[in-house]
Amino acid sequence: MTAEQLDCLLRTSLELWQSEATLQAVSEAPLQARLALPGNLHLTVREAGPDEGPFRWWLVWSASDADHAPAGGQAIRHKPCASTLGLLRSLRESLGVSAVSRVRIGTGAGRSMQ
Amino acid sequence: MSAPTPVSVITGFLGSGKTTLLRHLLRDPAMGRTAVIINEFGEIGIDHDLVESSDENFIELTTGCLCCKVRSDLVMTLRDMARRRADGLLPPFERVLIETSGLADPAAILQALMIDRDLAGLYALGEVVTTVDALLGAATLDRHRQSVRQVAVADRLLLTKGDLVAGTDALDARLQRLNPGATRQRVAHGAIGAAELFGVGNDRRAAAARGYFRLDEVRAPAIAGPGADAHAGLHDPGIVSWCLVRDRPVHALTLPLFLEGLMEHCGDRLLRVKGIVDVVERPGRPAVLHGVQHVFHPPEWLDRWPSDDRRTRLVFIGEALPSRWISTLLDVLDDDVDREQARHARAQAGQPAP
């Protein structure tokens, strides 16, 4: 994934979710993005290295002071994601945005084209 | 087990010519074994009396708008019809035709046909035909959001009352923008044959190749530019169509991941997704995808490409679609699958990671 693609995915996702979080910066080598969250929190999305398998991404929360520490009581929290879809889902959930809908596959025999 | 009975849907706004079309169709001998369900909005049904029917395969639902009571009325009716057919209490109909009320949101009806467990195996969704008044269609699209949704889910758009209007270029172009994957045709007095409309009697796959997806006609730009969304339907605020065109084939595993991500993060914006996909693992046998809102049919695999254009083409119809996000999602997920498969292959071969 390129920095441009990551930028597009994250920036547009935040818009889709109507989140107050903002994308501040995206950089390469290592590929990562920094988001500003409400409450003086920051979140870094970092691509996992080749020796960090099976994980694909890491989410790293940080707060500028202890009063704004994220849930869990620690000033810094890490969360691994095994896929890009998992990254988006974890990010959305961490921002408190409820899911829209999950895909459903029809139970019938498929579409008739007779 | 016998093949599922195809269920075709005729929808369209009030006064757009649905009943006239149905009346004409039912005179066609090719529709002889068709059960018809008419839904009217109001306590007293009139359409039923306007349609001549020579047999008992006629069911009228007047309890309200079909899309609002689709679970109870339509599903129960279809299930009951199948049971009565099996018991010999109804003639052995081979097709069902539903005429929705003019105010119906057909997406709800299509979803019920696609996902209801009681109907699984008994019925399969057929052609969705939307009638559009050639004279008043543009004004209706301006004023009634439901009519835009009816156009958006159509496989086939019929411009009715074509004899009353000389030129429909503007309306035609607007319909093309709203639903570029649908075929469009002018009719007068509902005069169109069942074989032409529903492919009755035609070979199933030949019908697919012939006209199920008229994506060769789609000429919409793939991506408008960085940060730009699809605004093909500027005259219909909110509802837009956009076509994703991709030269590289897609891994089979990418497709469910892509649909999952698409539905999860912008499923509420999508009315319809349909298209044809070049799949890495099945060269020469494209997959046809078809979804209404967040419900998808299992992919239909064609024996061959319907035309010389062998690119993946997916048409999205919905509200404020994030086109660049959608195409990026497909790209990165496919790259991820590619990368994971390469990693797996290296591990199998005992090779170290690069």
HADDOCK unambig.tbl for C-alpha pairs under 7 A between the chains (distance, minus, plus):
assign (segid A and resid 1 and name CA) (segid B and resid 332 and name CA) 6.09 0.50 0.50
assign (segid A and resid 5 and name CA) (segid B and resid 328 and name CA) 6.26 0.50 0.50
assign (segid A and resid 8 and name CA) (segid B and resid 325 and name CA) 6.18 0.50 0.50
assign (segid A and resid 9 and name CA) (segid B and resid 325 and name CA) 5.77 0.50 0.50
assign (segid A and resid 12 and name CA) (segid B and resid 325 and name CA) 6.41 0.50 0.50
assign (segid A and resid 16 and name CA) (segid B and resid 266 and name CA) 6.75 0.50 0.50
assign (segid A and resid 85 and name CA) (segid B and resid 261 and name CA) 6.25 0.50 0.50
assign (segid A and resid 99 and name CA) (segid B and resid 264 and name CA) 6.26 0.50 0.50
assign (segid A and resid 100 and name CA) (segid B and resid 264 and name CA) 5.50 0.50 0.50
assign (segid A and resid 100 and name CA) (segid B and resid 265 and name CA) 6.19 0.50 0.50
assign (segid A and resid 100 and name CA) (segid B and resid 266 and name CA) 6.97 0.50 0.50
assign (segid A and resid 100 and name CA) (segid B and resid 267 and name CA) 6.30 0.50 0.50
assign (segid A and resid 100 and name CA) (segid B and resid 268 and name CA) 6.31 0.50 0.50
assign (segid A and resid 101 and name CA) (segid B and resid 263 and name CA) 5.94 0.50 0.50
assign (segid A and resid 101 and name CA) (segid B and resid 264 and name CA) 5.03 0.50 0.50
assign (segid A and resid 101 and name CA) (segid B and resid 267 and name CA) 6.08 0.50 0.50
assign (segid A and resid 101 and name CA) (segid B and resid 294 and name CA) 6.89 0.50 0.50
assign (segid A and resid 102 and name CA) (segid B and resid 260 and name CA) 6.37 0.50 0.50
assign (segid A and resid 102 and name CA) (segid B and resid 263 and name CA) 5.66 0.50 0.50
assign (segid A and resid 102 and name CA) (segid B and resid 264 and name CA) 5.12 0.50 0.50
assign (segid A and resid 102 and name CA) (segid B and resid 294 and name CA) 6.77 0.50 0.50
assign (segid A and resid 103 and name CA) (segid B and resid 259 and name CA) 6.62 0.50 0.50
assign (segid A and resid 103 and name CA) (segid B and resid 260 and name CA) 5.39 0.50 0.50
assign (segid A and resid 103 and name CA) (segid B and resid 263 and name CA) 5.51 0.50 0.50
assign (segid A and resid 103 and name CA) (segid B and resid 294 and name CA) 5.06 0.50 0.50
assign (segid A and resid 103 and name CA) (segid B and resid 295 and name CA) 5.95 0.50 0.50
assign (segid A and resid 104 and name CA) (segid B and resid 294 and name CA) 6.16 0.50 0.50
assign (segid A and resid 104 and name CA) (segid B and resid 295 and name CA) 4.67 0.50 0.50
assign (segid A and resid 104 and name CA) (segid B and resid 296 and name CA) 6.02 0.50 0.50
assign (segid A and resid 105 and name CA) (segid B and resid 295 and name CA) 5.64 0.50 0.50
assign (segid A and resid 105 and name CA) (segid B and resid 296 and name CA) 4.70 0.50 0.50
assign (segid A and resid 105 and name CA) (segid B and resid 297 and name CA) 5.53 0.50 0.50
assign (segid A and resid 105 and name CA) (segid B and resid 298 and name CA) 6.19 0.50 0.50
assign (segid A and resid 106 and name CA) (segid B and resid 114 and name CA) 4.68 0.50 0.50
assign (segid A and resid 106 and name CA) (segid B and resid 115 and name CA) 4.39 0.50 0.50
assign (segid A and resid 106 and name CA) (segid B and resid 295 and name CA) 6.31 0.50 0.50
assign (segid A and resid 106 and name CA) (segid B and resid 296 and name CA) 5.66 0.50 0.50
assign (segid A and resid 106 and name CA) (segid B and resid 297 and name CA) 4.87 0.50 0.50
assign (segid A and resid 106 and name CA) (segid B and resid 298 and name CA) 6.59 0.50 0.50
assign (segid A and resid 107 and name CA) (segid B and resid 114 and name CA) 6.37 0.50 0.50
assign (segid A and resid 107 and name CA) (segid B and resid 115 and name CA) 5.07 0.50 0.50
assign (segid A and resid 107 and name CA) (segid B and resid 116 and name CA) 6.84 0.50 0.50
assign (segid A and resid 107 and name CA) (segid B and resid 117 and name CA) 6.35 0.50 0.50
assign (segid A and resid 107 and name CA) (segid B and resid 120 and name CA) 5.45 0.50 0.50
assign (segid A and resid 108 and name CA) (segid B and resid 114 and name CA) 5.97 0.50 0.50
assign (segid A and resid 108 and name CA) (segid B and resid 115 and name CA) 6.71 0.50 0.50
assign (segid A and resid 108 and name CA) (segid B and resid 120 and name CA) 4.11 0.50 0.50
assign (segid A and resid 108 and name CA) (segid B and resid 121 and name CA) 5.32 0.50 0.50
assign (segid A and resid 108 and name CA) (segid B and resid 123 and name CA) 6.94 0.50 0.50
assign (segid A and resid 108 and name CA) (segid B and resid 124 and name CA) 6.09 0.50 0.50
assign (segid A and resid 109 and name CA) (segid B and resid 4 and name CA) 6.92 0.50 0.50
assign (segid A and resid 109 and name CA) (segid B and resid 120 and name CA) 6.85 0.50 0.50
assign (segid A and resid 109 and name CA) (segid B and resid 121 and name CA) 5.77 0.50 0.50
assign (segid A and resid 109 and name CA) (segid B and resid 124 and name CA) 6.24 0.50 0.50
assign (segid A and resid 110 and name CA) (segid B and resid 124 and name CA) 6.21 0.50 0.50
assign (segid A and resid 110 and name CA) (segid B and resid 297 and name CA) 5.41 0.50 0.50
assign (segid A and resid 110 and name CA) (segid B and resid 298 and name CA) 5.71 0.50 0.50
assign (segid A and resid 111 and name CA) (segid B and resid 124 and name CA) 5.52 0.50 0.50
assign (segid A and resid 111 and name CA) (segid B and resid 125 and name CA) 5.20 0.50 0.50
assign (segid A and resid 111 and name CA) (segid B and resid 126 and name CA) 6.21 0.50 0.50
assign (segid A and resid 111 and name CA) (segid B and resid 297 and name CA) 6.66 0.50 0.50
assign (segid A and resid 112 and name CA) (segid B and resid 6 and name CA) 5.62 0.50 0.50
assign (segid A and resid 112 and name CA) (segid B and resid 124 and name CA) 5.41 0.50 0.50
assign (segid A and resid 112 and name CA) (segid B and resid 125 and name CA) 5.64 0.50 0.50
assign (segid A and resid 112 and name CA) (segid B and resid 126 and name CA) 4.84 0.50 0.50
assign (segid A and resid 113 and name CA) (segid B and resid 126 and name CA) 5.94 0.50 0.50
assign (segid A and resid 113 and name CA) (segid B and resid 204 and name CA) 5.16 0.50 0.50
assign (segid A and resid 113 and name CA) (segid B and resid 207 and name CA) 6.44 0.50 0.50
assign (segid A and resid 113 and name CA) (segid B and resid 208 and name CA) 6.34 0.50 0.50
assign (segid A and resid 114 and name CA) (segid B and resid 199 and name CA) 5.97 0.50 0.50
assign (segid A and resid 114 and name CA) (segid B and resid 200 and name CA) 6.07 0.50 0.50
assign (segid A and resid 114 and name CA) (segid B and resid 202 and name CA) 6.50 0.50 0.50
assign (segid A and resid 114 and name CA) (segid B and resid 203 and name CA) 6.59 0.50 0.50
assign (segid A and resid 114 and name CA) (segid B and resid 204 and name CA) 4.56 0.50 0.50
